[in-house]
Amino acid sequence: MWDMNDARVVCKYLGCGDAVSASGNSQFGVGIWSTINVEVGCNGSEEDPWKCELKQLAHSNCSREVEAAGVICSGEDWQLRLANGESICEGRVEVYYDGVWRRVIDTEWNLNEAEVVCRQLKCGSAINIYNHSKFGKGTGPMWISNVRCNGSEPFLRSCRFTETEQSSLADDVGVVCSGMAFFLYSYIIIALLPAMC
């Protein structure tokens, strides 16, 4: 039975704060991905949904149309997204902070920083970087620049950076990651309101 413990683990895994609600009645639709008939049993302390007890059900006791699992997360600052790309795993790097999507600018953006972005978004590894607005100029305010990561950090906020609201000649940074994000969506529908969470 899908419950708040399961939802808490999903929100934590996605970096989306705490769970606000959990629903098992296809509240957000059934999505376009294939589904599995599985019973999830998290205790709420797991860091990864795949570490929860997953029990494959031998026979279907639910209908995909009425029982797809969903969750609403509280959201939190420092969410990331890749904007204006061909998939959710490539694009201009933007950070959600204080209710606004903000731009990341840099003249020395490299694969270390990109690797952290891809890791945080569960998009595999970084395969390319852009320092020259390939994905267009962001419309939000400039917020951080001079980001320096060693490549092993779990979140971009763990790296060194400079907060700035000054005009800069530096371009918005972009990333192309190797994978499709949120493979978890094949099994769980996540509400993405109002931001990534």
Stockholm file with secondary structure:
# STOCKHOLM 1.0

chainA/1-197         MWDMNDARVVCKYLGCGDAVSASGNSQFGVGIWSTINVEVGCNGSEEDPWKCELKQLAHSNCSREVEAAGVICSGEDWQLRLANGESICEGRVEVYYDGVWRRVIDTEWNLNEAEVVCRQLKCGSAINIYNHSKFGKGTGPMWISNVRCNGSEPFLRSCRFTETEQSSLADDVGVVCSGMAFFLYSYIIIALLPAMC
#=GR chainA/1-197 SS CCCHHHHHHHHHHTTCCSEEEEESSCTTCCCSSCCCCEEEECCSCCSSGGGSEEEECSSCCSCHHHHCCEEEECCCTTEEEEESSSSTTEEEEEEEETTEEEEEBCSSCCHHHHHHHHHHTTCCCEEEEESSCTTCCCSSCEEEEEEECCSCCSSGGGSEEEECCSCCSCCBCEEEESSCSCGGGGTCEECCCSSCC
#=GC SS_cons         CCCHHHHHHHHHHTTCCSEEEEESSCTTCCCSSCCCCEEEECCSCCSSGGGSEEEECSSCCSCHHHHCCEEEECCCTTEEEEESSSSTTEEEEEEEETTEEEEEBCSSCCHHHHHHHHHHTTCCCEEEEESSCTTCCCSSCEEEEEEECCSCCSSGGGSEEEECCSCCSCCBCEEEESSCSCGGGGTCEECCCSSCC
//
